[in-house]
Amino acid sequence: MNFVPMSEAKRSIRYTGAVYTPEPVARAISELVAAHSTGIDGHVLEPSVGDGAFLSALARTLPSYPFTAVDIDSVVIERLRTRKVEFPARSVFHAGDFLSFACDRLEAGQPSFGMVVGNPPFIRKHNFSGEFGDLVERLGALTHYPAKWLKNSWAAFLVASAHLIGERGLVAFVLPYELMTVAYGQTALSHLLEVFDRIDLFVSNERAFPEIDQDAIILFGRKGLDDQRGLWLQHVASLSDLSTATEHPVSLDEPTDLSLELNGFLINRGTIDRLRSMRSGVSRISDFCSTAPGIVTAANDFFIQSIDRVNELGLGEFALPILKRGSLPKKSPIFTSADFDELAVRERSRLLKITAPRENLTDAALSYVVTGELRKLDERYKCRNRKLWYNVPLVTPAAGFVFRRSHEFPRLVINEAGVYVTDNVYGITPKSECTIRGICYSFYNSLTFLFAEMDGRFYGGGVLELSPVEFRNLPLAYHEPTDEEFAAFLEVHRSGDVDAMLDFGDGWLARKLQLSPSNLDELRQAWSSVRSHRLRHGRSGPESISQSNLSTAIRS
């Protein structure tokens, strides 16, 4: 994988995954592979060779092995062929889609590879081409792996590669950190544990791709081992030096708690066992409320405008108050009308809700609709499936909301202003026996925050993301506060100091769950460790992190 700056061909990165590996990382992986190559025969396969950084490093560490290099870019392959003097004589260069290459070999039962090394493309499922989607389905059938869980190209490359190696062999891949954090990544990991005897995951203190704010790990899976079985975390300072790892075995006795186990390099074994027990005895957020994403406009930059722009366009009668970002003006757990007015000074905060048929539109509304059609917004999937493409379906303002993405810590807020929210915010509606005040009060403590860090995933800049399912499954020890307790809760939040907030929440949590001071210290230290690991990338809050950085793709 070679590095391509984010300023170049962002659209190409999204659809081809073309970002390449730093040379020091490629060299370190090649040295690791060479150190464990004894007794392994056959070609070394590089499934997405790029400019040959991995191939060149492997040729130096494994000079006696022939190579098979695959890349979808025929120009890349032709350049490597001209450099063939660098590689062993029996090396093979193949221009074409790797999944097609892999499926053909699996169907034909052709000889297996000894080692597969590289860094596969990172392309999300919604950006798959039709042809690539068909190949993913074909691969799933051939490997008996549910295609619905192959939600990213790297997962498909990984599964295909695992099934291409022989009875004794290895796979070494640079992979996104989400292998350890998202459901489809953990599903792939569980599948690979049935294929490999031993898997090592190398996790570093340093960011693997500093130029693009991306984080990655190294997966090292081996077959043909008689005395080594299981999953290990290898904690290293940098992915460019794998020689001084601290090893942490991962218990697989409780497969449903894999996300907890995969934090074993940050939290000690005794704490993990106690956290598992503690979580099993506490209710979930879903026991106290329902949640739903906010409004999907399909074109926020068109349907959401500033109040000045709305007035300029003469569309004031169609404007509704909406919150579309996580940049709240203060860290209060209550979002008031005054807060919204303050936010509206610097943010787009008016949703244009135009409902009438074209023939009944005002001149101003019709003119605006036409500008959207000139931009072909009416042809977007979600727009064209509406009866009137410009009539955005509303989601009723909920009693509270939580942001899908956060930076310093998750934010659950009471929606006193009664504003609408976009789909990067989850609306919260309490069940009949609960209140939004009680849910909000109960959310801010070390137990809930710790599992938000462990169950969520993080992106460039250290941004934490919780999916709807992950949020609903967070532990919540519900407490309905008195007026005095809630007033004290608000007073603590005025400081904006997360430690002060957690001190307050942990106080009532200890009484409710009968936790000792040492239990509380353990919770707080675990939260701090996991959060610090995420924030080691962070330089700023979410308001300054662009969507392109959050969805950065990486490719080998």
C-alpha positions as CSV (number, residue, x, y, z in Angstrom):
1,M,0.0,0.0,0.0
2,N,1.4,3.4,-1.0
3,F,0.4,6.7,0.4
4,V,-1.6,9.1,-1.8
5,P,-2.1,12.6,-0.3
6,M,-5.8,13.4,0.6
7,S,-5.7,16.5,-1.7
8,E,-5.3,14.2,-4.7
9,A,-8.3,12.4,-6.2
10,K,-10.5,12.1,-3.1
11,R,-13.2,10.6,-5.3
12,S,-10.8,8.0,-6.6
13,I,-9.8,7.1,-3.0
14,R,-13.4,6.6,-2.0
15,Y,-14.1,4.2,-4.9
16,T,-10.8,2.5,-5.4
17,G,-9.3,2.6,-1.9
18,A,-6.0,3.8,-3.5
19,V,-3.9,4.9,-0.5
20,Y,-0.5,3.2,0.0
21,T,1.5,1.8,2.8
22,P,4.5,3.7,4.4
23,E,7.7,2.0,3.5
24,P,8.9,1.5,7.1
25,V,5.6,-0.4,7.9
26,A,6.0,-2.5,4.7
27,R,9.6,-3.3,5.8
28,A,8.6,-4.3,9.3
29,I,5.9,-6.6,8.1
30,S,8.3,-8.2,5.6
31,E,10.8,-8.9,8.4
32,L,8.1,-10.4,10.5
33,V,7.0,-12.7,7.6
34,A,10.5,-13.8,6.9
35,A,11.1,-14.6,10.6
36,H,8.2,-17.1,10.4
37,S,8.6,-18.4,6.9
38,T,10.6,-21.6,7.8
39,G,8.8,-24.7,6.4
40,I,6.4,-22.7,4.2
41,D,6.5,-23.5,0.5
42,G,4.8,-21.9,-2.5
43,H,4.4,-18.4,-4.0
44,V,4.1,-15.3,-1.9
45,L,0.9,-13.5,-3.0
46,E,0.5,-9.7,-2.9
47,P,-3.2,-9.1,-3.7
48,S,-3.1,-5.3,-4.3
49,V,0.4,-4.6,-5.1
50,G,0.3,-0.8,-5.9
51,D,3.8,0.6,-6.5
52,G,5.4,-2.6,-5.2
53,A,6.6,-1.3,-1.8
54,F,5.7,-4.6,-0.1
55,L,7.0,-6.6,-3.0
56,S,10.4,-4.9,-3.0
57,A,10.7,-5.4,0.8
58,L,9.7,-9.0,0.5
59,A,12.2,-9.6,-2.3
60,R,14.9,-8.5,0.1
61,T,13.8,-10.6,3.1
62,L,12.6,-13.7,1.1
63,P,15.0,-13.8,-2.0
64,S,14.4,-17.5,-2.7
65,Y,10.6,-17.2,-2.9
66,P,8.7,-16.5,-6.2
67,F,6.0,-13.9,-6.1
68,T,2.5,-13.5,-7.5
69,A,1.5,-9.8,-7.7
70,V,-2.1,-8.8,-8.4
71,D,-3.5,-5.3,-9.0
72,I,-6.6,-4.0,-10.7
73,D,-4.5,-1.2,-12.4
74,S,-2.9,-2.6,-15.5
75,V,-0.5,0.3,-15.6
76,V,0.8,-0.6,-12.2
77,I,1.4,-4.2,-13.3
78,E,3.2,-3.1,-16.5
79,R,5.6,-0.9,-14.5
80,L,6.4,-3.8,-12.1
81,R,7.0,-6.1,-15.1
82,T,9.7,-3.7,-16.3
83,R,11.3,-3.9,-12.9
84,K,11.2,-7.7,-12.9
85,V,14.9,-8.0,-12.5
86,E,14.3,-7.1,-8.8
87,F,12.2,-10.1,-8.3
88,P,12.8,-13.9,-8.6
89,A,12.6,-15.3,-12.1
90,R,9.4,-17.4,-11.4
91,S,7.4,-14.3,-10.3
92,V,4.0,-13.7,-11.9
93,F,2.3,-10.4,-12.4
94,H,-1.5,-10.4,-12.9
95,A,-3.6,-7.3,-13.9
96,G,-7.2,-7.7,-12.8
97,D,-9.6,-7.7,-9.8
98,F,-8.2,-9.7,-7.0
99,L,-11.6,-11.1,-6.0
100,S,-12.1,-12.5,-9.5
101,F,-8.6,-13.9,-9.4
102,A,-9.2,-15.5,-6.0
103,C,-12.7,-16.9,-6.9
104,D,-11.4,-18.5,-10.1
105,R,-8.6,-20.2,-8.1
106,L,-10.9,-21.4,-5.4
107,E,-13.4,-22.8,-7.9
108,A,-10.6,-24.6,-9.9
109,G,-9.0,-25.9,-6.7
110,Q,-5.6,-24.7,-8.0
111,P,-2.5,-24.9,-5.9
112,S,-2.5,-22.8,-2.7
113,F,-0.1,-20.0,-1.8
114,G,2.3,-20.1,1.0
115,M,2.0,-16.5,2.2
116,V,-0.3,-13.6,1.4
117,V,1.1,-10.2,2.4
118,G,-0.1,-6.7,1.8
119,N,-2.8,-4.1,2.6
120,P,-6.1,-4.5,0.9
121,P,-8.3,-1.7,-0.4
122,F,-10.7,0.1,1.9
123,I,-14.0,0.6,0.1
124,R,-17.3,0.7,1.9
125,K,-20.2,-1.5,0.7
126,H,-22.3,1.4,-0.5
127,N,-19.5,2.4,-2.9
128,F,-19.1,-1.1,-4.4
129,S,-19.5,-1.2,-8.1
130,G,-22.1,-3.7,-9.4
131,E,-19.3,-6.0,-10.6
132,F,-17.5,-5.9,-7.3
133,G,-20.7,-6.6,-5.4
134,D,-21.3,-9.7,-7.6
135,L,-17.7,-10.9,-6.8
136,V,-18.4,-10.4,-3.1
137,E,-21.5,-12.6,-3.4
138,R,-19.5,-15.2,-5.3
139,L,-16.8,-15.2,-2.7
140,G,-19.3,-15.7,0.1
141,A,-20.8,-18.7,-1.6
142,L,-17.3,-20.3,-2.2
143,T,-16.1,-19.7,1.3
144,H,-19.4,-20.3,3.1
145,Y,-19.0,-16.8,4.6
146,P,-22.2,-14.7,4.7
147,A,-21.8,-12.0,2.1
148,K,-23.9,-9.6,4.1
149,W,-21.0,-9.3,6.6
150,L,-18.5,-8.4,3.8
151,K,-19.3,-4.8,4.3
152,N,-15.9,-3.5,3.2
153,S,-13.5,-4.5,0.5
154,W,-10.7,-5.2,3.0
155,A,-13.0,-7.8,4.7
156,A,-13.5,-9.6,1.4
157,F,-9.8,-9.5,0.5
158,L,-9.0,-10.9,4.0
159,V,-11.5,-13.8,3.8
160,A,-10.4,-14.7,0.2
161,S,-6.7,-14.6,1.2
162,A,-7.3,-16.8,4.3
163,H,-8.8,-19.5,2.0
164,L,-6.0,-19.3,-0.6
165,I,-3.2,-20.4,1.6
166,G,-2.2,-24.0,2.1
167,E,-2.2,-26.3,5.1
168,R,0.9,-24.5,6.3
169,G,1.1,-20.8,5.6
170,L,0.4,-17.3,6.8
171,V,-1.4,-14.0,6.0
172,A,0.0,-10.7,7.1
173,F,-2.2,-7.6,6.4
174,V,-2.3,-4.0,7.3
175,L,-6.0,-3.5,8.2
176,P,-8.2,-0.7,9.5
177,Y,-8.5,-0.5,13.3
178,E,-12.2,-1.2,12.8
179,L,-11.4,-4.9,12.5
180,M,-11.4,-4.8,16.3
181,T,-14.3,-2.4,16.8
182,V,-17.2,-2.9,14.3
183,A,-19.5,-5.9,14.2
184,Y,-18.5,-7.0,10.7
185,G,-14.8,-6.7,11.6
186,Q,-15.3,-8.9,14.7
187,T,-17.3,-11.3,12.6
188,A,-14.4,-11.6,10.2
189,L,-12.0,-12.1,13.1
190,S,-14.2,-14.9,14.5
191,H,-14.3,-16.6,11.1
192,L,-10.5,-16.4,10.7
193,L,-10.1,-18.0,14.1
194,E,-11.6,-21.1,12.5
195,V,-9.2,-21.0,9.6
196,F,-5.9,-20.1,11.4
197,D,-4.3,-21.8,14.3
198,R,-3.0,-18.5,15.7
199,I,-3.7,-14.9,15.0
200,D,-1.7,-12.0,16.3
201,L,-3.0,-8.4,16.1
202,F,-0.3,-5.7,16.3
203,V,-1.7,-2.5,17.8
204,S,0.6,0.6,18.1
205,N,0.8,3.7,20.2
206,E,1.5,5.8,17.1
207,R,-0.9,6.5,14.3
208,A,-0.2,4.2,11.3
209,F,-1.1,6.8,8.7
210,P,-0.3,10.2,10.1
211,E,-0.9,12.1,6.9
212,I,-4.5,11.0,6.6
213,D,-5.5,10.7,10.3
214,Q,-6.1,7.0,9.8
215,D,-5.5,4.3,12.3
216,A,-4.6,0.7,11.4
217,I,-3.4,-2.6,12.9
218,I,-1.5,-5.6,11.5
219,L,-3.1,-9.0,11.4
220,F,-0.7,-11.9,11.3
221,G,-2.5,-15.3,10.9
222,R,-0.7,-18.6,10.7
223,K,-1.7,-22.2,9.8
224,G,0.1,-25.4,10.4
225,L,1.2,-24.7,14.0
226,D,1.0,-27.7,16.4
227,D,1.4,-26.0,19.7
228,Q,0.2,-22.4,19.3
229,R,-3.6,-21.8,19.0
230,G,-5.7,-18.7,19.8
231,L,-5.7,-15.0,19.5
232,W,-3.0,-12.6,20.9
233,L,-2.8,-8.8,21.0
234,Q,0.7,-7.5,20.4
235,H,1.1,-3.9,21.8
236,V,3.9,-2.0,20.0
237,A,5.2,1.5,20.0
238,S,5.0,1.8,16.2
239,L,4.0,-0.4,13.3
240,S,7.4,0.3,11.8
241,D,9.0,-1.8,14.6
242,L,7.3,-5.1,15.6
243,S,10.3,-6.6,17.4
244,T,9.5,-5.3,20.9
245,A,5.9,-6.2,21.3
246,T,4.1,-6.7,24.7
247,E,1.9,-9.8,24.3
248,H,-1.6,-10.1,25.7
249,P,-3.6,-13.4,25.2
250,V,-7.3,-12.9,24.3
251,S,-9.8,-15.1,26.1
252,L,-12.4,-16.5,23.7
253,D,-14.5,-18.1,26.4
254,E,-17.1,-15.4,26.0
255,P,-17.3,-14.6,22.3
256,T,-20.1,-12.1,22.8
257,D,-17.7,-10.0,24.8
258,L,-15.0,-9.8,22.1
259,S,-15.0,-6.0,22.1
260,L,-14.2,-6.1,25.8
261,E,-11.4,-8.7,25.3
262,L,-9.8,-6.7,22.5
263,N,-9.0,-3.9,24.9
264,G,-6.9,-6.4,26.9
265,F,-3.7,-4.4,26.0
266,L,-5.2,-1.4,27.8
267,I,-7.0,-3.1,30.7
268,N,-5.7,-5.9,32.9
269,R,-7.3,-9.3,33.0
270,G,-8.8,-8.9,36.5
271,T,-10.5,-5.7,35.5
272,I,-11.9,-7.2,32.3
273,D,-13.5,-10.1,34.3
274,R,-15.0,-7.6,36.8
275,L,-16.3,-5.4,34.0
276,R,-18.0,-8.4,32.3
277,S,-19.7,-9.3,35.6
278,M,-20.7,-5.7,36.3
279,R,-22.2,-5.2,32.8
280,S,-24.3,-8.3,33.0
281,G,-25.9,-7.0,36.2
282,V,-26.9,-3.5,34.8
283,S,-29.7,-2.6,32.5
284,R,-29.2,-1.2,29.0
285,I,-30.2,2.2,27.6
286,S,-32.8,0.5,25.4
287,D,-34.6,-0.6,28.6
288,F,-35.5,3.0,29.4
289,C,-36.0,4.7,26.0
290,S,-36.4,4.3,22.3
291,T,-34.0,5.9,19.9
292,A,-34.2,6.9,16.2
293,P,-31.9,8.7,13.8
294,G,-33.0,12.2,12.8
295,I,-34.0,13.7,9.5
296,V,-32.4,12.5,6.2
297,T,-32.5,15.3,3.8
298,A,-30.2,13.6,1.1
299,A,-28.7,17.1,0.5
300,N,-28.0,19.0,3.7
301,D,-26.2,21.8,1.8
302,F,-29.4,22.5,-0.2
303,F,-32.2,21.8,2.4
304,I,-30.5,23.4,5.4
305,Q,-29.6,27.1,5.2
306,S,-28.7,29.9,7.5
307,I,-31.5,32.2,8.7
308,D,-29.9,35.1,6.7
309,R,-30.0,33.0,3.5
310,V,-33.5,31.9,4.2
311,N,-34.7,35.5,4.5
312,E,-32.7,36.5,1.4
313,L,-34.5,33.8,-0.6
314,G,-37.9,34.7,0.8
315,L,-38.4,31.3,2.2
316,G,-39.1,32.1,5.8
317,E,-42.5,30.5,5.9
318,F,-40.9,27.1,5.0
319,A,-38.1,27.2,7.6
320,L,-37.9,24.9,10.7
321,P,-35.3,25.0,13.4
322,I,-32.8,22.1,13.0
323,L,-29.5,21.0,14.6
324,K,-27.2,19.3,12.1
325,R,-23.8,19.2,13.9
326,G,-22.2,18.3,17.2
327,S,-20.7,21.8,17.8
328,L,-23.0,22.8,20.7
329,P,-22.2,26.3,22.1
330,K,-21.6,24.9,25.6
331,K,-21.3,21.6,27.5
332,S,-24.6,21.8,29.3
333,P,-26.8,18.7,29.2
334,I,-29.8,20.9,28.4
335,F,-30.1,22.5,24.9
336,T,-32.3,25.6,25.2
337,S,-33.8,28.0,22.8
338,A,-31.1,30.5,23.7
339,D,-28.5,28.0,22.9
340,F,-30.0,27.4,19.6
341,D,-30.1,31.1,18.8
342,E,-26.4,31.4,19.7
343,L,-25.6,28.4,17.5
344,A,-27.6,29.8,14.6
345,V,-25.4,32.8,14.4
346,R,-22.6,30.7,13.0
347,E,-24.3,27.5,11.8
348,R,-26.9,26.7,9.1
349,S,-29.9,26.1,11.3
350,R,-33.1,26.2,9.2
351,L,-34.6,23.2,7.4
352,L,-36.6,24.1,4.3
353,K,-39.8,22.1,4.4
354,I,-41.6,22.7,1.2
355,T,-44.7,20.4,0.9
356,A,-46.9,21.8,-1.9
357,P,-47.0,20.4,-5.5
358,R,-45.1,22.5,-8.0
359,E,-48.2,24.2,-9.4
360,N,-49.1,25.5,-5.9
361,L,-45.6,26.7,-5.0
362,T,-44.9,30.4,-4.3
363,D,-42.5,32.0,-6.9
364,A,-39.7,31.9,-4.3
365,A,-40.2,28.3,-3.5
366,L,-40.5,27.2,-7.2
367,S,-37.4,29.1,-8.0
368,Y,-35.5,27.4,-5.3
369,V,-36.8,23.9,-6.3
370,V,-35.6,24.6,-9.8
371,T,-32.1,25.4,-8.6
372,G,-32.0,22.0,-7.0
373,E,-33.1,20.3,-10.2
374,L,-30.4,22.1,-12.1
375,R,-28.0,20.5,-9.7
376,K,-29.7,17.1,-10.4
377,L,-30.6,16.7,-6.7
378,D,-34.0,15.3,-7.8
379,E,-32.1,12.3,-9.3
380,R,-30.5,11.3,-6.0
381,Y,-31.7,8.0,-4.7
382,K,-33.5,9.2,-1.6
383,C,-34.9,12.2,-3.4
384,R,-36.3,10.5,-6.4
385,N,-38.1,8.0,-4.1
386,R,-40.2,10.7,-2.5
387,K,-43.6,11.7,-4.0
388,L,-42.2,15.2,-4.2
389,W,-38.4,15.0,-4.3
390,Y,-38.1,18.3,-2.4
391,N,-40.5,17.4,0.4
392,V,-38.1,16.2,3.1
393,P,-39.8,13.6,5.5
394,L,-39.8,14.9,9.1
395,V,-38.9,13.1,12.2
396,T,-40.7,14.6,15.2
397,P,-38.3,16.3,17.7
398,A,-37.5,14.0,20.5
399,A,-37.2,14.8,24.2
400,G,-33.5,14.4,24.0
401,F,-30.7,13.5,21.7
402,V,-27.2,12.1,21.5
403,F,-24.6,12.7,18.8
404,R,-23.5,9.8,16.7
405,R,-19.9,11.2,16.8
406,S,-18.2,12.9,19.7
407,H,-14.7,13.9,20.6
408,E,-13.9,14.5,24.3
409,F,-16.8,12.4,25.5
410,P,-20.3,11.4,24.4
411,R,-23.0,14.0,24.7
412,L,-26.6,13.2,25.7
413,V,-28.7,16.3,25.8
414,I,-32.2,17.3,26.8
415,N,-33.9,18.9,23.8
416,E,-35.6,21.8,25.7
417,A,-35.5,23.9,22.5
418,G,-37.6,21.3,20.7
419,V,-35.5,21.5,17.6
420,Y,-35.4,19.0,14.8
421,V,-32.1,17.0,14.3
422,T,-30.4,15.4,11.3
423,D,-29.5,11.8,11.0
424,N,-26.1,12.2,12.6
425,V,-28.0,12.7,15.8
426,Y,-30.2,10.0,17.5
427,G,-33.4,11.2,19.1
428,I,-34.3,9.8,22.5
429,T,-37.8,9.2,23.6
430,P,-38.2,7.9,27.2
431,K,-40.5,5.0,28.0
432,S,-43.6,5.8,30.0
433,E,-42.1,5.0,33.4
434,C,-39.0,7.1,32.8
435,T,-38.1,10.7,32.1
436,I,-35.5,12.3,29.8
437,R,-34.2,14.1,32.9
438,G,-33.5,10.7,34.5
439,I,-31.9,9.2,31.4
440,C,-29.6,12.2,31.0
441,Y,-28.7,12.3,34.7
442,S,-27.9,8.5,34.6
443,F,-25.8,8.7,31.5
444,Y,-22.8,10.6,32.8
445,N,-20.7,8.1,34.8
446,S,-17.5,6.1,34.2
447,L,-19.4,2.8,33.6
448,T,-21.5,4.1,30.7
449,F,-18.6,6.2,29.3
450,L,-16.2,3.2,29.5
451,F,-18.5,0.9,27.4
452,A,-19.1,3.8,24.9
453,E,-15.4,3.8,24.3
454,M,-15.1,0.0,24.1
455,D,-18.2,-0.7,22.0
456,G,-17.8,2.3,19.6
457,R,-15.1,2.8,17.0
458,F,-12.9,5.8,16.3
459,Y,-11.8,7.6,13.1
460,G,-9.4,10.3,12.1
461,G,-8.6,12.9,14.7
462,G,-9.7,10.5,17.5
463,V,-13.4,10.9,16.8
464,L,-15.6,8.4,18.6
465,E,-18.7,7.0,16.8
466,L,-21.5,4.9,18.2
467,S,-24.0,3.2,15.9
468,P,-27.7,3.1,17.0
469,V,-27.3,-0.5,18.2
470,E,-24.2,0.2,20.1
471,F,-25.8,3.2,21.8
472,R,-28.9,1.3,22.8
473,N,-26.8,-1.5,24.3
474,L,-24.7,0.7,26.6
475,P,-25.1,-0.1,30.3
476,L,-27.3,2.4,32.1
477,A,-28.0,2.3,35.9
478,Y,-31.2,4.4,35.8
479,H,-31.7,6.9,38.6
480,E,-34.6,9.4,38.7
481,P,-33.1,12.5,40.4
482,T,-34.8,14.8,42.8
483,D,-34.9,18.5,42.0
484,E,-32.0,19.0,44.3
485,E,-29.9,16.3,42.7
486,F,-30.6,17.5,39.2
487,A,-29.7,21.1,40.2
488,A,-26.4,19.8,41.5
489,F,-25.9,17.8,38.3
490,L,-26.4,20.9,36.2
491,E,-24.0,22.9,38.4
492,V,-21.2,20.4,37.9
493,H,-21.7,20.4,34.1
494,R,-21.3,24.2,34.0
495,S,-17.6,23.7,34.5
496,G,-17.2,21.6,31.3
497,D,-14.7,19.4,33.2
498,V,-15.4,15.8,32.3
499,D,-13.6,14.5,35.4
500,A,-15.9,16.6,37.6
501,M,-18.9,15.3,35.8
502,L,-17.8,11.7,36.3
503,D,-16.9,12.3,39.9
504,F,-20.5,13.4,40.4
505,G,-22.0,10.5,38.4
506,D,-19.8,7.9,40.0
507,G,-20.9,9.1,43.5
508,W,-24.5,8.1,43.0
509,L,-23.5,5.1,40.8
510,A,-21.4,3.7,43.7
511,R,-24.4,3.9,46.1
512,K,-26.8,2.4,43.6
513,L,-24.5,-0.6,42.5
514,Q,-22.7,-0.9,45.9
515,L,-19.3,-0.2,44.4
516,S,-16.3,0.2,46.6
517,P,-13.8,3.0,46.1
518,S,-11.4,0.6,44.5
519,N,-14.1,-0.5,42.1
520,L,-14.7,3.2,41.1
521,D,-11.0,3.8,40.7
522,E,-10.8,0.7,38.4
523,L,-13.6,1.9,36.3
524,R,-12.2,5.4,35.9
525,Q,-8.7,4.2,35.1
526,A,-10.1,1.8,32.5
527,W,-12.1,4.6,30.9
528,S,-9.1,6.9,30.9
529,S,-6.8,4.3,29.3
530,V,-9.2,3.4,26.5
531,R,-10.1,7.0,25.9
532,S,-6.5,8.1,25.8
533,H,-5.7,5.4,23.3
534,R,-8.4,6.9,21.0
535,L,-7.5,10.5,21.6
536,R,-3.8,9.9,20.9
537,H,-4.8,10.9,17.3
538,G,-6.9,13.9,18.2
539,R,-5.8,17.4,17.6
540,S,-9.2,19.1,17.6
541,G,-12.8,18.7,18.2
542,P,-15.3,17.2,15.8
543,E,-16.4,20.6,14.4
544,S,-13.0,21.0,12.6
545,I,-12.8,17.4,11.3
546,S,-14.1,17.1,7.8
547,Q,-16.3,14.4,6.5
548,S,-13.6,13.3,4.1
549,N,-11.2,12.7,7.0
550,L,-13.9,10.7,8.8
551,S,-14.5,8.4,5.8
552,T,-10.9,8.2,4.6
553,A,-10.1,5.0,2.8
554,I,-6.9,3.1,2.9
555,R,-5.6,0.7,0.4
556,S,-2.5,-1.5,-0.1
